Amino acid sequence: MTVIQTQAPDFGPCFERLRGVNGHAHATLLAALPRLTHPLANAANATALADIIIQVTLEAPKAARVFAERVCVQPRMLDDGAALRRWALHGLKQRSDSESMLQHFRLKDPIAFSDPHDFQLSGQFIDQIEGLEHYLAGFGFDGISVDQHDPVDRYETKPSPTLDDTTMKFPRSFEHIDAVSPGTLYRASAAHAAAHLRFSPLQRPIGNRRPNLVALIALIEDARVERLMVQDHPGLHSLWDRFFDASKESSGFDLGGLMARLARALHDPHFEDPNPWVNRGRELFEEAAAKDLLDFAAFDRLARELTAAVGKMHLQLNPNYRPMPLYRDDNAVLWGPDEALPEDKSLEPEIDEIEMRPADEVPDQQDTSDIDLRPRYVYPEWDHQLQDMRNSWTTVIEDSFDRARKTQAAARSRRGLQQTPRAARRVPDRSVRLKRLPAGDDLDLNAVVDNLVEQRAGIAPDGRIFMHHGRRPRSTATIVLMDLSISTDKFVPGSFTRVIDLEKQAAIAVTEELESDSNRVAIHGFNSNGRQEVNYYCVKDIDEAFDASCRTRLEGLNSRLSTRMGAALRHATALLDQQASDNKVVLVLTDGAPSDIDVVEDAYLIEDAHDAVVTAAAKNVRTFCLTLDRRADSYVRRIFGERNYLISDHAATFTERAGNVLARVLAP
């Protein structure tokens, strides 16, 4: 017990937070500290471990208990902090299936998540998911989603692509693809999957077929559907051709090697192979193809004949066999439940008889008052320790109040805004050309040509052949993004005014000062309750008039929960990205650093908010922060940049500075 107390002070700050979240996990880890002294050699390692366990605890308490107990039994799990972090986050992504998640934390080895090359390729793959889904949709399969297999241990065989009725899964990395880009391999695999979905009989009972026969039926089926697909899409032949490199020298004479050589022979009519079995397979395939490529039963018989020949050669398939070339899937989609096996009545679920109501008794509308119909948006989050995105990690829940009323208001929103306010007049303009002038900066080439034509025709030319660079107002779309966390309910130091009240006053001042025909302003707010609940309030939309209803909603905003700033910034950026404006600005009004209940590490949400700002800048959205935190220099400069923030330490100047900020942001 004395040893525990000696060790505890080194890790006290982080583990004390864990005590309040999960007492069992805290006690388990505290008791194990003597064994964890080396892995937790410094406070940073301890903080990282506590951060992970608190994250797991808040989302899956049972998994956290398993996690803590396993760390105590296997301290080597802490040797690679990045692998442990990826392992834990991957488990949390399975929270929709609690049993699978528990199995992950009980059995999956974090070492499978330790290869940085795999995760570098995984990041490249994620960027291509949407494109691959569109690619499959181009073949007529728009209901197929694209995903990745779970990581496997470095000593395990990497899986092949897998296909079912709704999902296609790819390995996290492929071997021996130096000659082609990963994107080419993904497209080749997706096109092959589309060929199966279009031409193969799926989910056939496997019956008592031996492994050799199953593999050869699949190989022949791969060649058959590709031949059919090429008839409709000839360009696919050259796409697939890049991956066929099997030969006597490279593949050998075992059954897997012979099958790879046969696959190439069925694809490439110019390929010559000295093996009699390979040549016999090609001969039988071409005979069947000449009769009817759609008669899959004839190709099954062909596969049986080839299997019989393999039996005479006493060859057996290697247990680690995978279809070749690499782009081909594992053919699991071809085989379904074995109907030849006797039915197990004990496994049949009990079915209650349900009496169907007549159609005239079914109510026209169902009561949806208890259903949350607010739209949800999923965004990634930057993990600075892994230097990688946690994809689909946060959920922004948008509350737009009365949408029907706001739609009607948007139609009236541009009325009554003819007079340009003072702030709008300070906005710099963009040059436009005023043409056909008697004097100006440059020649108007069209006017010069017209004058020459008139002169040649004997007509007195107009003479106005110059143009001048005039000016017209630039359009601006601005979102005033208010921090509505619980800390904004406090009084500003040295005054009796709450932070949230100052934010409201600043939002009103900016909107009244700036809004005009060419300058549109939205007032939004945010707070959070963990990564799955980032609340985003649309008080006034970008095209909505700032009327009495908007003011009432603004006054009704309350301070609550936490400040997950990165997710809110990403959503505001996505909203502005839909606007056709010359300038796009997010003005953040806040009183402190980002924080949330499921994050222990101070730098995590700061770095994520910084990434959100960088991402916004890449989309031509400028972000600026006006804060009341006198100690904000350390983090606000990191998030927004050297010149993109202003600290107002007095309540009396906060509202005034909000207007000055926008003039500074919109300056050339």
C-alpha positions as CSV (number, residue, x, y, z in Angstrom):
1,M,0.0,0.0,0.0
2,T,2.9,2.3,0.8
3,V,4.3,1.7,-2.7
4,I,1.0,2.7,-4.3
5,Q,1.0,6.0,-2.4
6,T,4.6,6.6,-3.4
7,Q,3.8,6.2,-7.1
8,A,0.5,7.9,-7.1
9,P,1.7,11.6,-6.9
10,D,3.6,11.2,-10.2
11,F,0.4,10.4,-12.0
12,G,-2.1,12.0,-9.6
13,P,-3.6,14.7,-11.8
14,C,-4.7,12.5,-14.6
15,F,-5.7,9.5,-12.5
16,E,-7.7,11.6,-10.2
17,R,-10.0,12.6,-13.1
18,L,-10.3,8.9,-13.9
19,R,-11.5,8.2,-10.3
20,G,-14.5,10.5,-10.9
21,V,-15.4,8.8,-14.2
22,N,-14.8,5.1,-13.5
23,G,-13.9,4.1,-9.9
24,H,-13.2,0.5,-10.8
25,A,-10.8,1.3,-13.6
26,H,-9.1,3.8,-11.3
27,A,-8.6,1.3,-8.5
28,T,-7.4,-1.4,-10.9
29,L,-4.8,0.8,-12.5
30,L,-3.7,2.3,-9.2
31,A,-3.2,-1.2,-7.7
32,A,-1.1,-2.1,-10.8
33,L,1.2,1.0,-10.8
34,P,4.2,-0.9,-9.4
35,R,4.1,-3.1,-12.5
36,L,3.4,-0.2,-14.8
37,T,6.2,2.0,-13.6
38,H,8.4,1.5,-16.7
39,P,5.7,1.9,-19.3
40,L,4.4,5.0,-17.4
41,A,7.8,6.5,-17.0
42,N,6.6,10.0,-17.2
43,A,3.4,12.0,-16.6
44,A,2.8,12.4,-20.4
45,N,2.5,8.6,-20.8
46,A,0.2,8.4,-17.8
47,T,-2.0,11.3,-19.1
48,A,-2.3,9.5,-22.5
49,L,-3.4,6.3,-20.8
50,A,-5.9,8.1,-18.6
51,D,-7.2,10.0,-21.6
52,I,-7.8,6.7,-23.6
53,I,-9.5,5.0,-20.6
54,I,-11.7,7.9,-19.8
55,Q,-12.8,8.1,-23.5
56,V,-13.6,4.4,-23.4
57,T,-15.4,4.7,-20.0
58,L,-17.7,7.5,-21.1
59,E,-18.8,5.5,-24.2
60,A,-18.6,1.9,-23.0
61,P,-18.1,1.4,-19.3
62,K,-17.9,-2.5,-19.6
63,A,-15.2,-2.2,-22.2
64,A,-13.3,0.2,-19.9
65,R,-13.3,-2.4,-17.2
66,V,-12.0,-5.0,-19.5
67,F,-9.4,-2.6,-20.9
68,A,-8.0,-1.7,-17.4
69,E,-7.8,-5.3,-16.3
70,R,-6.1,-6.3,-19.5
71,V,-3.5,-3.5,-19.2
72,C,-2.7,-4.8,-15.7
73,V,-2.2,-8.3,-16.8
74,Q,-0.3,-7.4,-20.0
75,P,1.8,-4.2,-19.3
76,R,3.5,-4.7,-22.7
77,M,0.4,-3.3,-24.3
78,L,1.7,0.1,-23.2
79,D,5.0,-0.2,-25.0
80,D,3.6,1.4,-28.2
81,G,1.4,4.3,-27.2
82,A,0.3,5.1,-30.8
83,A,-0.7,1.4,-31.4
84,L,-2.7,1.3,-28.1
85,R,-4.5,4.6,-29.0
86,R,-5.4,3.3,-32.5
87,W,-6.6,0.0,-31.0
88,A,-8.8,1.7,-28.4
89,L,-10.3,4.1,-30.9
90,H,-11.0,1.3,-33.4
91,G,-12.9,-0.6,-30.6
92,L,-15.0,2.5,-29.9
93,K,-16.1,2.7,-33.5
94,Q,-17.9,-0.7,-33.0
95,R,-20.1,0.7,-30.2
96,S,-23.3,-0.1,-32.3
97,D,-22.4,-3.8,-31.6
98,S,-21.6,-4.0,-27.9
99,E,-20.6,-7.7,-28.0
100,S,-18.2,-7.2,-30.9
101,M,-16.7,-4.2,-29.1
102,L,-16.1,-6.3,-25.9
103,Q,-14.5,-9.0,-27.9
104,H,-12.2,-6.5,-29.4
105,F,-11.0,-5.2,-26.0
106,R,-10.7,-8.8,-24.7
107,L,-8.9,-10.5,-27.5
108,K,-7.6,-8.1,-30.2
109,D,-3.8,-7.5,-29.9
110,P,-2.8,-3.8,-30.1
111,I,0.3,-4.9,-32.0
112,A,-1.9,-5.3,-35.1
113,F,-2.3,-1.5,-35.0
114,S,1.4,-0.8,-34.8
115,D,2.4,-0.6,-38.5
116,P,2.5,3.0,-39.5
117,H,2.7,2.1,-43.2
118,D,-0.7,0.3,-43.0
119,F,-2.3,3.4,-41.5
120,Q,-0.7,5.7,-44.1
121,L,-2.2,3.6,-46.8
122,S,-5.4,3.5,-44.8
123,G,-5.6,7.3,-44.9
124,Q,-5.1,7.3,-48.7
125,F,-7.9,4.7,-49.0
126,I,-10.3,6.8,-47.0
127,D,-9.8,9.7,-49.4
128,Q,-11.0,7.4,-52.2
129,I,-14.1,5.8,-50.6
130,E,-16.5,8.3,-52.1
131,G,-15.0,7.9,-55.5
132,L,-15.1,4.1,-55.3
133,E,-18.8,4.2,-54.3
134,H,-19.5,6.4,-57.3
135,Y,-17.4,4.0,-59.5
136,L,-19.6,1.1,-58.4
137,A,-22.7,3.2,-59.0
138,G,-21.5,3.7,-62.5
139,F,-22.0,0.0,-63.1
140,G,-25.5,0.1,-61.6
141,F,-24.7,-0.8,-58.0
142,D,-25.3,2.4,-56.0
143,G,-26.3,0.6,-52.8
144,I,-22.9,-0.9,-52.2
145,S,-20.8,0.9,-49.5
146,V,-17.0,0.7,-49.3
147,D,-15.0,0.0,-46.1
148,Q,-11.8,-1.6,-44.8
149,H,-11.0,-4.8,-43.0
150,D,-9.9,-4.7,-39.4
151,P,-6.1,-4.6,-39.0
152,V,-4.4,-7.9,-38.7
153,D,-1.2,-8.9,-36.9
154,R,1.9,-8.4,-39.0
155,Y,2.5,-12.1,-39.0
156,E,-1.0,-13.0,-40.2
157,T,-1.9,-13.4,-43.9
158,K,-3.5,-10.2,-45.2
159,P,-7.1,-10.7,-46.3
160,S,-8.4,-10.4,-49.8
161,P,-11.1,-8.0,-50.7
162,T,-14.5,-9.2,-49.5
163,L,-18.0,-8.6,-51.0
164,D,-21.5,-9.1,-49.8
165,D,-24.9,-7.7,-50.7
166,T,-24.3,-4.3,-49.2
167,T,-20.6,-3.8,-48.5
168,M,-17.2,-4.2,-50.1
169,K,-14.3,-4.4,-47.8
170,F,-10.6,-3.9,-48.8
171,P,-7.4,-4.9,-47.0
172,R,-5.7,-2.0,-45.2
173,S,-2.7,-2.6,-47.4
174,F,-1.7,-4.9,-50.3
175,E,1.6,-6.6,-51.0
176,H,3.6,-6.3,-54.2
177,I,1.8,-3.4,-55.8
178,D,4.9,-1.3,-56.6
179,A,4.1,-1.2,-60.3
180,V,0.7,0.3,-60.0
181,S,-1.0,2.9,-57.8
182,P,-3.3,1.8,-55.0
183,G,-6.1,3.8,-56.7
184,T,-5.8,1.6,-59.8
185,L,-5.9,-1.5,-57.7
186,Y,-9.0,-0.3,-55.9
187,R,-10.8,0.4,-59.2
188,A,-9.8,-3.0,-60.6
189,S,-11.1,-4.8,-57.5
190,A,-14.4,-2.8,-57.6
191,A,-14.9,-3.5,-61.2
192,H,-14.4,-7.3,-60.6
193,A,-16.9,-7.1,-57.7
194,A,-19.4,-5.4,-60.0
195,A,-18.9,-8.3,-62.5
196,H,-19.8,-10.8,-59.8
197,L,-22.9,-8.8,-58.8
198,R,-24.1,-8.6,-62.4
199,F,-23.4,-12.1,-63.7
200,S,-22.7,-14.6,-60.9
201,P,-25.3,-16.8,-59.2
202,L,-24.8,-15.7,-55.5
203,Q,-25.1,-17.4,-52.2
204,R,-25.2,-21.0,-53.6
205,P,-25.1,-23.8,-51.0
206,I,-21.5,-25.1,-50.8
207,G,-22.7,-28.6,-50.0
208,N,-20.0,-31.3,-49.7
209,R,-17.6,-29.7,-52.2
210,R,-13.9,-30.1,-51.3
211,P,-11.6,-27.1,-50.9
212,N,-9.9,-27.8,-54.3
213,L,-13.2,-27.8,-56.1
214,V,-14.5,-24.7,-54.4
215,A,-11.4,-22.8,-55.3
216,L,-11.4,-23.9,-58.9
217,I,-15.1,-23.2,-59.4
218,A,-14.4,-19.7,-58.1
219,L,-11.4,-19.2,-60.4
220,I,-13.4,-20.3,-63.4
221,E,-16.3,-18.0,-62.3
222,D,-13.9,-15.1,-61.9
223,A,-12.7,-15.6,-65.5
224,R,-16.3,-16.1,-66.9
225,V,-17.7,-12.9,-65.3
226,E,-14.7,-10.8,-66.3
227,R,-15.1,-12.0,-69.9
228,L,-18.8,-11.0,-69.8
229,M,-18.0,-7.6,-68.2
230,V,-15.4,-6.8,-70.9
231,Q,-18.0,-7.3,-73.6
232,D,-19.9,-4.3,-72.1
233,H,-16.9,-2.4,-70.9
234,P,-13.8,-3.2,-73.1
235,G,-11.5,-0.8,-71.3
236,L,-11.6,-3.1,-68.2
237,H,-9.4,-5.7,-70.0
238,S,-6.4,-3.3,-70.0
239,L,-7.2,-2.3,-66.4
240,W,-7.1,-5.9,-65.1
241,D,-4.2,-6.8,-67.4
242,R,-1.8,-4.8,-65.3
243,F,-2.0,-7.3,-62.4
244,F,-1.4,-10.6,-64.3
245,D,2.2,-11.6,-63.9
246,A,2.1,-15.3,-63.0
247,S,4.6,-17.5,-64.8
248,K,6.4,-20.8,-64.3
249,E,9.4,-19.0,-62.8
250,S,7.4,-16.7,-60.4
251,S,4.5,-18.9,-59.4
252,G,6.0,-22.4,-59.3
253,F,4.2,-25.8,-59.5
254,D,2.1,-26.0,-56.4
255,L,-1.7,-25.9,-56.8
256,G,-1.8,-22.1,-55.9
257,G,0.8,-21.4,-58.5
258,L,-0.8,-23.4,-61.2
259,M,-4.1,-21.7,-60.5
260,A,-2.5,-18.3,-60.8
261,R,-1.0,-19.3,-64.2
262,L,-4.4,-20.6,-65.3
263,A,-6.0,-17.4,-64.3
264,R,-3.5,-15.5,-66.5
265,A,-4.0,-17.9,-69.4
266,L,-7.8,-17.4,-69.3
267,H,-7.3,-13.6,-69.3
268,D,-4.5,-13.2,-71.8
269,P,-4.8,-15.0,-75.2
270,H,-1.1,-14.3,-75.9
271,F,0.2,-15.9,-72.7
272,E,1.9,-19.2,-73.3
273,D,2.4,-21.7,-70.5
274,P,4.3,-25.0,-70.8
275,N,2.1,-26.8,-68.2
276,P,-0.4,-29.4,-69.7
277,W,-3.0,-28.8,-67.0
278,V,-3.0,-25.0,-67.5
279,N,-3.4,-25.5,-71.3
280,R,-6.1,-28.1,-70.8
281,G,-8.0,-25.6,-68.6
282,R,-7.7,-22.9,-71.2
283,E,-8.9,-25.3,-73.9
284,L,-12.0,-26.4,-71.9
285,F,-12.8,-22.8,-71.0
286,E,-12.7,-21.5,-74.5
287,E,-14.9,-24.4,-75.7
288,A,-17.5,-23.5,-73.1
289,A,-17.2,-19.8,-73.8
290,A,-17.8,-20.3,-77.5
291,K,-21.1,-22.1,-76.7
292,D,-22.6,-19.8,-74.1
293,L,-20.8,-17.6,-71.5
294,L,-24.0,-17.3,-69.5
295,D,-24.3,-21.1,-68.9
296,F,-22.5,-21.1,-65.5
297,A,-23.4,-24.8,-65.0
298,A,-21.2,-25.8,-68.0
299,F,-18.3,-23.9,-66.3
300,D,-19.0,-25.8,-63.1
301,R,-18.5,-29.0,-64.9
302,L,-15.3,-27.7,-66.4
303,A,-14.0,-27.0,-62.9
304,R,-14.9,-30.5,-61.8
305,E,-12.8,-32.0,-64.6
306,L,-9.9,-29.8,-63.7
307,T,-10.2,-30.8,-60.0
308,A,-10.2,-34.5,-60.9
309,A,-6.9,-33.9,-62.8
310,V,-5.5,-32.1,-59.8
311,G,-6.4,-35.1,-57.6
312,K,-4.4,-37.4,-59.9
313,M,-1.4,-35.1,-59.4
314,H,-1.9,-35.4,-55.6
315,L,-1.9,-31.6,-55.1
316,Q,-3.7,-29.9,-52.2
317,L,-4.5,-26.3,-51.7
318,N,-2.5,-24.4,-49.2
319,P,-4.6,-23.3,-46.2
320,N,-3.3,-19.7,-46.7
321,Y,-4.4,-19.7,-50.4
322,R,-5.8,-16.4,-51.7
323,P,-7.2,-15.8,-55.2
324,M,-4.8,-14.2,-57.6
325,P,-4.2,-11.7,-58.9
326,L,-4.5,-9.4,-55.9
327,Y,-7.5,-7.4,-57.0
328,R,-9.8,-10.4,-57.0
329,D,-12.0,-10.9,-53.9
330,D,-12.2,-14.0,-51.8
331,N,-15.4,-15.2,-53.5
332,A,-17.3,-15.5,-50.3
333,V,-20.2,-13.9,-52.0
334,L,-20.6,-17.0,-54.2
335,W,-21.4,-19.3,-51.4
336,G,-24.3,-19.2,-48.9
337,P,-25.6,-21.4,-46.1
338,D,-25.2,-25.1,-46.6
339,E,-28.6,-26.4,-47.4
340,A,-27.4,-29.9,-47.4
341,L,-26.9,-29.9,-43.7
342,P,-29.8,-31.0,-41.4
343,E,-31.8,-28.1,-40.0
344,D,-31.3,-27.4,-36.3
345,K,-34.8,-26.6,-35.0
346,S,-33.3,-25.4,-31.7
347,L,-31.8,-22.5,-33.5
348,E,-35.0,-21.2,-35.0
349,P,-36.2,-18.0,-33.3
350,E,-39.7,-17.9,-31.8
351,I,-42.1,-16.1,-34.0
352,D,-45.1,-14.3,-32.5
353,E,-48.2,-14.3,-34.7
354,I,-49.2,-10.7,-35.6
355,E,-52.7,-9.7,-36.6
356,M,-52.5,-7.2,-39.4
357,R,-54.9,-4.2,-39.2
358,P,-57.1,-3.4,-42.1
359,A,-55.8,-0.5,-44.2
360,D,-58.7,1.7,-43.3
361,E,-57.8,1.4,-39.6
362,V,-54.2,2.5,-40.0
363,P,-53.7,6.1,-38.8
364,D,-52.7,8.6,-41.5
365,Q,-49.9,10.0,-39.4
366,Q,-47.8,8.6,-36.6
367,D,-46.9,10.5,-33.5
368,T,-43.3,11.7,-33.9
369,S,-43.3,14.0,-30.9
370,D,-40.8,11.8,-29.0
371,I,-38.5,11.3,-32.0
372,D,-35.5,13.6,-32.5
373,L,-35.8,14.7,-36.1
374,R,-32.9,17.2,-36.0
375,P,-30.4,16.6,-38.8
376,R,-27.1,15.1,-37.9
377,Y,-23.7,15.6,-39.6
378,V,-20.6,13.4,-39.1
379,Y,-17.1,15.0,-39.2
380,P,-13.6,13.8,-38.6
381,E,-11.4,14.9,-35.8
382,W,-7.6,15.4,-35.8
383,D,-5.5,13.3,-33.3
384,H,-2.2,15.1,-32.9
385,Q,-0.6,12.2,-31.1
386,L,-1.2,9.9,-34.0
387,Q,-0.8,12.7,-36.6
388,D,-3.9,11.3,-38.3
389,M,-7.7,11.9,-38.6
390,R,-10.2,10.0,-36.5
391,N,-12.6,9.6,-39.4
392,S,-16.4,9.9,-38.8
393,W,-15.6,10.7,-35.1
394,T,-17.9,13.6,-34.1
395,T,-21.6,14.2,-34.7
396,V,-23.0,17.7,-35.1
397,I,-26.7,18.0,-34.3
398,E,-28.2,21.0,-36.0
399,D,-31.1,22.8,-34.3
400,S,-32.6,25.3,-36.8
401,F,-35.7,26.1,-34.8
402,D,-38.8,26.6,-36.9
403,R,-37.6,25.6,-40.4
404,A,-40.9,26.2,-42.2
405,R,-41.1,29.8,-40.8
406,K,-37.5,30.4,-41.7
407,T,-38.0,29.3,-45.2
408,Q,-40.8,31.9,-45.6
409,A,-38.6,34.5,-44.0
410,A,-35.7,33.8,-46.4
411,A,-38.0,34.8,-49.3
412,R,-38.4,38.2,-47.6
413,S,-34.9,38.5,-46.3
414,R,-33.5,40.8,-49.0
415,R,-36.3,43.3,-48.8
416,G,-35.7,46.6,-46.9
417,L,-31.9,46.3,-47.1
418,Q,-31.3,48.9,-49.8
419,Q,-29.3,51.3,-47.7
420,T,-25.7,50.3,-47.2
421,P,-24.6,50.5,-43.6
422,R,-21.4,52.2,-42.5
423,A,-19.5,48.9,-42.0
424,A,-20.4,47.7,-45.5
425,R,-19.1,51.0,-47.0
426,R,-15.7,50.2,-45.3
427,V,-15.5,46.9,-47.1
428,P,-12.9,47.0,-49.9
429,D,-14.3,46.6,-53.5
430,R,-13.2,44.4,-56.4
431,S,-12.2,45.9,-59.7
432,V,-14.5,45.8,-62.7
433,R,-14.0,47.1,-66.2
434,L,-15.9,50.1,-67.5
435,K,-15.7,50.0,-71.3
436,R,-16.0,52.3,-74.4
437,L,-14.7,55.4,-72.6
438,P,-13.1,58.5,-74.3
439,A,-10.2,58.2,-71.9
440,G,-9.0,55.5,-69.5
441,D,-6.3,53.1,-68.2
442,D,-6.2,50.6,-71.1
443,L,-7.4,50.1,-74.6
444,D,-10.8,48.4,-75.0
445,L,-9.8,45.9,-77.8
446,N,-13.4,45.2,-78.8
447,A,-14.0,49.0,-79.2
448,V,-10.8,49.4,-81.2
449,V,-11.8,46.6,-83.7
450,D,-15.3,48.2,-84.1
451,N,-13.7,51.6,-84.8
452,L,-11.4,50.1,-87.4
453,V,-14.4,48.4,-89.1
454,E,-16.3,51.7,-89.1
455,Q,-13.3,53.5,-90.5
456,R,-12.9,51.0,-93.3
457,A,-16.6,51.3,-94.1
458,G,-16.3,55.0,-94.5
459,I,-18.3,55.7,-91.3
460,A,-17.1,58.2,-88.7
461,P,-15.7,56.1,-85.8
462,D,-17.1,56.5,-82.3
463,G,-13.7,57.3,-80.9
464,R,-14.4,55.8,-77.4
465,I,-11.8,53.1,-77.4
466,F,-10.6,53.1,-73.8
467,M,-11.6,51.3,-70.6
468,H,-11.3,52.1,-67.0
469,H,-11.0,49.9,-63.9
470,G,-14.1,50.8,-61.9
471,R,-15.1,49.3,-58.6
472,R,-18.0,47.3,-57.3
473,P,-18.8,45.9,-53.9
474,R,-17.5,42.5,-53.0
475,S,-20.0,40.0,-51.6
476,T,-19.4,38.6,-48.1
477,A,-20.9,35.7,-46.2
478,T,-20.2,35.8,-42.4
479,I,-21.1,33.4,-39.6
480,V,-20.9,34.8,-36.1
481,L,-20.3,31.6,-34.1
482,M,-21.1,32.0,-30.4
483,D,-19.6,29.7,-27.7
484,L,-22.6,28.7,-25.6
485,S,-20.8,26.5,-23.1
486,I,-21.5,26.6,-19.4
487,S,-18.4,28.9,-18.8
488,T,-20.2,31.7,-20.6
489,D,-22.7,31.9,-17.8
490,K,-20.0,33.5,-15.6
491,F,-19.5,37.2,-15.1
492,V,-16.8,39.0,-17.0
493,P,-14.0,39.9,-14.5
494,G,-14.5,43.4,-13.2
495,S,-18.2,43.6,-14.2
496,F,-21.6,42.3,-13.5
497,T,-22.3,41.3,-17.1
498,R,-22.3,37.6,-18.1
499,V,-20.1,36.5,-21.0
500,I,-23.1,35.1,-23.0
501,D,-24.9,38.5,-22.8
502,L,-21.8,40.2,-24.2
503,E,-21.7,37.6,-27.0
504,K,-25.4,38.4,-27.8
505,Q,-24.7,42.1,-27.9
506,A,-21.8,41.6,-30.2
507,A,-23.8,39.4,-32.5
508,I,-26.5,42.0,-32.8
509,A,-24.0,44.8,-33.4
510,V,-22.2,42.9,-36.1
511,T,-25.4,42.0,-37.9
512,E,-26.9,45.4,-37.8
513,E,-23.7,47.1,-38.8
514,L,-22.7,44.8,-41.7
515,E,-25.7,43.2,-43.3
516,S,-26.7,44.5,-46.7
517,D,-27.5,43.2,-50.2
518,S,-23.9,42.2,-50.7
519,N,-23.0,41.3,-47.1
520,R,-24.9,38.6,-45.5
521,V,-24.6,37.5,-41.8
522,A,-25.7,34.4,-40.0
523,I,-25.8,34.0,-36.2
524,H,-25.0,30.5,-34.9
525,G,-24.0,29.0,-31.6
526,F,-22.6,25.7,-30.3
527,N,-21.9,23.6,-27.2
528,S,-21.1,19.9,-26.8
529,N,-21.7,16.9,-24.6
530,G,-19.0,14.5,-25.9
531,R,-18.1,13.7,-29.4
532,Q,-21.6,12.2,-30.3
533,E,-23.5,15.4,-29.3
534,V,-22.1,18.6,-30.6
535,N,-25.1,20.9,-30.6
536,Y,-25.2,23.6,-33.3
537,Y,-27.9,26.3,-33.1
538,C,-28.9,28.3,-36.2
539,V,-30.4,31.4,-34.6
540,K,-30.3,33.4,-37.9
541,D,-29.5,31.8,-41.2
542,I,-27.4,33.5,-43.9
543,D,-30.4,34.5,-46.0
544,E,-32.8,35.3,-43.2
545,A,-33.9,38.8,-42.2
546,F,-32.8,39.8,-38.7
547,D,-36.4,40.3,-37.5
548,A,-38.1,40.1,-34.1
549,S,-38.2,36.3,-34.2
550,C,-34.5,36.1,-34.6
551,R,-33.9,38.5,-31.8
552,T,-36.2,36.5,-29.6
553,R,-34.4,33.2,-30.3
554,L,-31.0,35.0,-29.7
555,E,-32.2,36.2,-26.3
556,G,-33.4,32.7,-25.5
557,L,-30.0,31.1,-25.8
558,N,-28.6,29.6,-22.6
559,S,-25.1,28.5,-21.4
560,R,-24.7,24.8,-20.9
561,L,-22.3,21.8,-21.5
562,S,-18.8,22.0,-23.1
563,T,-16.8,23.6,-26.0
564,R,-15.9,21.2,-28.8
565,M,-14.8,24.0,-31.1
566,G,-13.3,21.9,-34.0
567,A,-16.5,20.1,-34.9
568,A,-18.5,23.4,-34.8
569,L,-15.9,25.1,-37.0
570,R,-16.0,22.3,-39.5
571,H,-19.8,22.5,-39.7
572,A,-19.7,26.3,-40.1
573,T,-17.1,25.9,-42.9
574,A,-19.3,23.3,-44.6
575,L,-22.3,25.8,-44.5
576,L,-20.2,28.6,-45.9
577,D,-18.7,26.4,-48.6
578,Q,-22.2,26.2,-50.1
579,Q,-22.3,30.0,-50.5
580,A,-21.3,31.9,-53.6
581,S,-19.5,34.9,-52.0
582,D,-16.2,36.6,-52.6
583,N,-15.4,36.6,-48.8
584,K,-16.4,33.9,-46.4
585,V,-15.7,34.5,-42.7
586,V,-16.3,32.7,-39.4
587,L,-16.1,35.1,-36.4
588,V,-15.8,33.0,-33.2
589,L,-17.0,34.7,-29.9
590,T,-15.7,32.8,-26.9
591,D,-14.3,33.0,-23.4
592,G,-11.9,30.1,-23.1
593,A,-10.1,27.1,-24.6
594,P,-11.9,24.1,-26.3
595,S,-12.8,21.4,-23.8
596,D,-15.2,18.4,-23.5
597,I,-16.2,15.8,-21.0
598,D,-14.6,12.9,-22.9
599,V,-11.2,14.5,-23.4
600,V,-8.5,14.7,-20.7
601,E,-5.5,15.9,-22.6
602,D,-5.5,19.7,-22.8
603,A,-3.8,19.9,-26.2
604,Y,-6.0,17.5,-28.1
605,L,-9.0,19.8,-28.8
606,I,-6.7,22.7,-29.3
607,E,-4.9,20.9,-32.1
608,D,-8.2,19.7,-33.6
609,A,-9.5,23.2,-33.7
610,H,-6.3,24.3,-35.4
611,D,-6.7,21.6,-38.0
612,A,-10.3,22.8,-38.5
613,V,-9.1,26.3,-39.1
614,V,-6.4,25.1,-41.6
615,T,-9.1,23.1,-43.4
616,A,-11.3,26.1,-43.6
617,A,-8.5,28.2,-45.1
618,A,-8.1,25.6,-47.8
619,K,-11.7,26.2,-48.7
620,N,-11.2,30.0,-48.7
621,V,-13.0,30.5,-45.4
622,R,-11.3,32.9,-43.0
623,T,-11.6,32.3,-39.3
624,F,-11.1,35.0,-36.6
625,C,-11.6,34.8,-32.8
626,L,-12.6,37.5,-30.4
627,T,-12.1,36.2,-26.8
628,L,-12.5,37.5,-23.3
629,D,-9.9,35.2,-21.8
630,R,-6.9,37.2,-20.7
631,R,-4.8,34.1,-20.7
632,A,-5.8,33.0,-24.2
633,D,-2.5,33.9,-25.9
634,S,-1.1,30.4,-25.4
635,Y,-3.8,28.5,-27.2
636,V,-5.7,31.0,-29.3
637,R,-2.6,31.9,-31.4
638,R,-2.1,28.2,-32.0
639,I,-5.7,27.7,-33.2
640,F,-6.3,30.8,-35.3
641,G,-2.8,32.1,-36.2
642,E,-0.7,35.1,-35.3
643,R,-3.0,37.8,-36.7
644,N,-6.4,36.2,-36.5
645,Y,-7.5,36.8,-32.9
646,L,-8.1,39.7,-30.6
647,I,-8.3,39.6,-26.8
648,S,-10.8,42.0,-25.2
649,D,-10.2,42.0,-21.5
650,H,-13.0,44.5,-20.7
651,A,-16.7,44.0,-21.0
652,A,-17.2,47.6,-22.2
653,T,-15.0,47.2,-25.3
654,F,-16.1,43.7,-26.4
655,T,-19.1,44.7,-28.5
656,E,-17.2,47.6,-30.1
657,R,-14.3,45.4,-31.0
658,A,-16.5,42.9,-32.7
659,G,-17.3,45.4,-35.4
660,N,-13.6,46.4,-35.7
661,V,-12.6,42.8,-36.1
662,L,-14.7,42.3,-39.2
663,A,-13.3,45.5,-40.8
664,R,-9.9,44.0,-40.1
665,V,-10.8,40.6,-41.4
666,L,-12.3,41.9,-44.6
667,A,-9.4,44.4,-45.3
668,P,-7.4,43.6,-48.5
